[in-house]
Amino acid sequence: MEKPIKDLLNFSLINIDKSAGPTSFSVSEFLKKQLKLTKTSHMGTLDPKVTGVLPITLGRACKLAAFFITHDKTYIGVLHTHKEQNIEELQKLINDNFVGKILQTPPHRSAVKREEREREVYNWVLTEAGEGNKNFVFEAKVQGGTYIRKICSDLGEMIGGAHMEDLRRTEAGIFDESTVINLFDFKSAVDKYSEGNEENLRKMLIPAEVAIKQVLPTIQIKEKAIRGLKVGRPLFLDTITSKPDNIKTDDRFSAFSGDQFVGIYRRTTEEIIFGRPEFVFT
């Protein structure tokens, strides 16, 4: 049975295709005003000039943002070097210094504290050299919280100058370009919704329950346990009807009763208690 769209709007996500110009915050605020919600939140800041995948949580789903935001990101972009470079030599320099676990200090204009931290660059591949051998198209997959612009400038210090010319995020955790919605189509869907036609807007919304199953392991519990869990009780072993074998101590997991989402829990080492709540959907 389909949720009423007002309920869906209050507990869902939408994968926006951010254009160059607006800040991530302003995009989130635009959705909030258009949908007449009390809260929205973007997951993973993109600089104003950067485009691409920008998932936005709506309503109560904002409480779940932390469970999505730390996941890996994939980008395509253009590296501009101030001097001509050989693509093979430049790739070797990148492989030797900027692939794997690296230490990185966030840039001055960032949303986090400026202190050195470890991040992992899974791959960074130069795919094409432009005319003059100063512009290089690249693809990179990195741990969430890695600053691509900073890597480009750090590389520049080794080769006589370089900076990030262009950047687009193509993946952010479970979200990719296959489901992105541009703001023009979003606004059109909202206008139709205000006229009584919810079809297009409904198609754009990703139920939070669907999304959370893709990032956390899921257990099933007895229906009679729901009432107690809704008031914050721990999750007892005897209320579980099925669970995967790979949930270890301190792991987070989601709890469902059939299709009904109950909450997110953290695995404990207690004898009869399997998990304690971190988020309960009431």
C-alpha positions, -999 to +999 in steps of 0.1 A: +000+000+000+015+034-011+022+059+016+003+092+013+026+116-003+026+140+027+040+111+048+065+102+021+077+138+019+084+138+056+106+107+055+124+105+022+154+116+001+158+131-033+190+129-054+195+164-068+218+172-098+235+203-084+245+229-111+274+253-109+267+284-089+245+278-059+258+265-026+247+231-013+230+248+015+210+271-008+199+240-028+187+223+004+168+255+014+152+258-020+138+223-016+126+230+019+106+261+008+092+245-023+080+215-004+069+235+026+089+213+050+103+223+084+137+207+077+159+195+049+196+186+049+222+180+022+246+151+024+282+160+015+289+197+007+298+205-029+316+238-036+295+263-055+314+256-088+312+219-084+283+200-100+267+166-097+252+142-072+238+160-041+214+138-020+190+158+001+172+143+031+136+155+038+118+159+071+125+133+097+150+116+073+174+143+082+181+123+114+195+096+091+220+118+072+249+107+093+244+071+082+248+080+045+272+110+045+305+091+053+303+068+024+326+068-006+325+094-034+334+093-071+343+123-092+353+132-127+372+164-132+399+184-150+433+190-135+451+221-149+489+222-145+508+254-149+535+238-170+534+211-196+534+176-182+538+141-195+507+121-186+525+089-178+550+107-155+522+127-139+502+095-133+532+078-116+536+108-093+499+106-084+502+069-077+532+073-055+519+102-034+481+105-036+467+070-039+460+049-008+459+064+027+470+100+028+471+127+054+452+158+045+444+192+061+411+207+050+413+240+031+406+273+048+371+275+034+357+242+047+329+232+070+351+212+093+379+219+117+413+225+101+433+197+115+453+169+097+434+137+092+438+105+074+417+098+042+419+071+016+421+076-021+410+043-037+420+053-072+430+085-092+433+079-129+443+105-156+422+094-186+430+121-212+455+149-218+443+180-235+461+200-262+492+215-248+495+189-221+483+212-193+447+200-189+441+164-178+407+147-174+407+124-143+384+100-125+388+095-087+371+074-061+378+086-025+367+082+011+340+106+022+354+138+035+384+139+011+390+173-006+397+169-043+407+205-047+433+202-020+449+171-036+452+190-069+469+219-052+492+196-032+502+179-064+509+214-079+534+221-052+554+191-065+553+201-102+555+239-103+518+246-099+484+230-105+448+235-096+414+219-101+398+234-132+365+215-131+348+189-110+316+168-110+305+142-084+291+112-101+285+090-070+279+096-033+275+063-015+244+046-029+234+076-050+246+081-085+238+099-118+211+073-128+187+089-103+196+126-103+169+152-107+177+187-119+161+216-102+140+226-133+123+192-134+119+193-096+102+227-097+080+215-125+070+184-104+062+206-074+041+229-095+020+200-107+018+187-072+003+220-061-023+216-088-032+181-075-010+159-096+015+141-074+028+115-099+060+132-110+070+143-076+063+109-061+087+093-086+115+115-075+113+106-039+133+078-024+116+064+008+141+065+037+133+029+045+144+018+011+176+038+012+186+027+047+184-010+037+211-003+011+236+010+036+229-010+068+223-047+075+187-054+083+170-076+109+134-086+113+116-085+146+083-097+160+054-073+155+045-074+192+079-059+201+073-027+182+054-008+209+082-012+234+109-003+209+090+028+200+095+042+235+132+035+234+136+000+249+166-021+238+163-048+212+161-082+230+174-113+213+141-131+218+122-105+197+143-112+165+129-134+139+158-132+114+192-115+110+223-117+089+254-134+104+278-105+098+266-080+124+296-076+148+299-057+181+294-019+177+280-024+142+249-004+133+219-021+118+183-014+109+153-031+124+121-039+105+089-057+112+078-068+077+080-036+056+076-014+087+108+005+096+114+005+134+148+021+139+186+019+138+205+001+165+240-006+176+251-042+184+260-048+220+279-075+238+251-080+264+238-115+269+201-111+262+202-076+245+212-076+208+212-039+203+205-005+217+187+023+198+204+052+180+173+063+161+137+052+166+110+060+140+079+071+159 
